[in-house]
């Protein structure tokens, strides 16, 4: 059974200091801002944050960084035109960074959800990103061994959920949401609307409720879209 909680603060309760937190979103698309704001209020610190990038502007992940709550960022794109909060902290030695090529990042998260202990990929071979990692030649091509990114919590934004926790997403806001939802010990989802079980077209469900622990309505309902 999932918990349909009343507000974002309740949704992020119990997240501990030192947790590894997967955060859905590609830039602003699919970013669970309400959950990140609640996590900022909640006070958990020494966090490892996993996202496609290292925050934008002064909101969301950037707000957590500015408050000194993040020890390490694992991402593909740490530098953008508005990633100045992370940039300043990193240059000052106040936050750690692990850069992961985007395809590897997605597969490392997916592997955690699928129970895969590791995988070989050609991406990164022969670059500084492969230093210290096991490599292997397979059929004449060189590969690097990568391990899953195991996480304590996933914070995800979806479009709608039903009362069993099944999720549908809105267009490109889906991005990392489905693989992150499957890869965490605790998956917390903010949605625009909760509908009765059976109201979502089963063919449109992307994330089955078995991967979801908590759901909160945390933003105005978007224009109604086909399920």
C-alpha positions, -999 to 999 in steps of 0.1 A, spaced: 0 0 0 12 35 -8 8 65 15 -13 93 1 1 121 23 -13 155 30 16 178 22 52 178 9 66 181 44 50 149 54 61 133 22 98 138 29 97 130 66 123 106 78 149 113 52 181 110 71 214 129 72 239 113 48 212 99 25 217 94 -12 188 111 -30 179 106 -66 161 137 -80 141 134 -112 142 161 -138 161 173 -168 167 210 -160 133 223 -149 113 196 -168 100 170 -143 118 186 -114 100 178 -81 103 214 -67 78 210 -40 96 180 -26 129 197 -27 116 227 -9 102 204 17 135 186 21 152 220 26 127 228 54 131 193 68 168 198 74 185 166 63 222 173 55 254 157 42 233 145 13 245 129 -20 223 142 -47 220 124 -81 205 144 -110 211 151 -146 227 184 -136 239 204 -106 210 227 -101 196 258 -118 194 293 -105 186 295 -68 157 270 -65 154 232 -61 188 215 -59 206 248 -60 187 259 -28 199 227 -11 234 234 -22 233 270 -11 221 259 24 251 236 28 229 205 28 247 186 0 281 169 4 283 154 -31 267 157 -65 266 129 -90 255 143 -124 262 145 -161 262 183 -166 276 203 -136 281 235 -156 253 255 -172 247 292 -176 227 293 -144 246 267 -123 265 294 -104 256 281 -69 272 248 -75 301 263 -94 310 286 -66 308 259 -40 328 234 -61 356 260 -67 357 267 -30 361 229 -22 328 228 -4 311 201 -24 323 169 -41 315 161 -78 313 128 -97 308 134 -134 290 105 -151 282 104 -189 245 107 -193 239 73 -208 260 57 -180 241 77 -154 208 64 -167 220 28 -169 236 29 -135 203 40 -120 184 15 -140 208 -13 -130 201 -5 -93 164 -10 -99 168 -41 -120 191 -58 -95 221 -58 -118 255 -59 -100 274 -41 -127 278 -37 -164 305 -30 -190 302 0 -213 325 15 -239 316 51 -228 344 67 -210 371 42 -219 405 59 -223 394 91 -206 400 103 -170 365 91 -162 378 55 -165 408 59 -142 409 33 -115 381 13 -130 382 -23 -143 383 -25 -181 379 -55 -204 382 -61 -242 352 -78 -256 350 -88 -293 378 -64 -300 363 -34 -283 373 -19 -249 348 -15 -221 347 -1 -186 330 -17 -156 304 5 -140 284 -2 -109 248 7 -100 239 39 -81 221 26 -50 200 52 -33 180 57 -1 154 80 -16 140 90 -50 121 123 -54 101 122 -85 75 144 -102 47 128 -123 15 141 -139 -10 118 -123 -12 89 -99 -40 66 -90 -47 54 -54 -25 23 -60 5 45 -69 5 38 -106 20 68 -124 17 86 -157 40 114 -168 36 145 -190 57 143 -221 94 151 -216 89 156 -179 91 118 -177 129 117 -183 146 100 -153 115 95 -133 107 59 -141 142 45 -135 147 65 -104 114 54 -89 125 18 -93 160 23 -79 153 37 -44 145 22 -10 119 50 -6 102 66 -36 83 98 -30 62 113 -59 46 147 -63 17 148 -88 -8 173 -101 -37 149 -94 -47 116 -78 -74 96 -95 -93 65 -84 -77 31 -91 -88 20 -125 -92 55 -140 -58 54 -156 -55 35 -189 -33 5 -180 -15 9 -214 -4 44 -204 10 36 -169 47 40 -170 57 34 -134 37 6 -116 26 13 -81 48 -14 -67 77 10 -70 60 39 -52 58 45 -15 44 80 -10 23 103 -32 14 139 -25 -6 164 -46 18 194 -47 10 216 -76 -20 229 -94 -37 205 -118 -23 208 -153 -46 210 -183 -63 177 -185 -45 154 -209 -55 120 -222 -43 92 -198 
